[in-house]
């Protein structure tokens, strides 16, 4: 019996059932990926996870060098990124119990805050997602961010999380095309 199955009989009806199912889906998604691992960092009294540390082994931009004479800022890459996910007490609920996704390592992406007090915060537009969207799906979306398969750098709603990085991405895209 694996660790997750050993908690099946301890799950309380309601919120813990959803949290338990989220854990199973996240575990399955990570087992299928060679790029993503997770660790449980906080649990309910009955042992169901309410906080995770996700490790991505994906080459992505972690910052940029100072501008050269032409104003170009060359990207700096890293291949290990750590994300913390914290589930609020009212997660999941229809009244806005959204998880907090925050990188503790540097990530340079328009939808991830690079500067300021909220550095590391990931914008996943939870309010535009279905209540049935799983943590595993959100983790998959973050992986797509890291690969730059998905990003919003246009200065319009929904606005980028980091306007400085969004401006860099827009200039980069213009220079590449």
Number of C-alpha atoms within 10 A of each C-alpha: 5 6 7 14 11 9 13 13 8 15 17 13 8 9 14 20 15 18 21 22 16 20 21 15 16 21 16 12 18 20 13 11 10 11 15 20 18 17 13 16 13 15 12 12 8 12 15 24 20 22 19 19 20 20 18 23 17 18 14 23 19 19 18 15 10 11 10 9 7 6 9 15 16 14 14 13 16 15 13 17 21 20 22 22 20 19 19 15 12 13 18 20 12 11 9 13 15 20 21 16 23 20 21 14 15 21 26 26 31 28 26 29 25 25 15 8 8 13 18 26 21 23 19 20 10 14 11 8 11 9 14 9 11 19 19 18 15 17 21 16 16 23 20 14 22 24 15 14 10 15 19 19 22 15 12 8 7 12 15 22 23 24 20 16 22 23 16 18 19 16 14 15 10 9 9 7 5
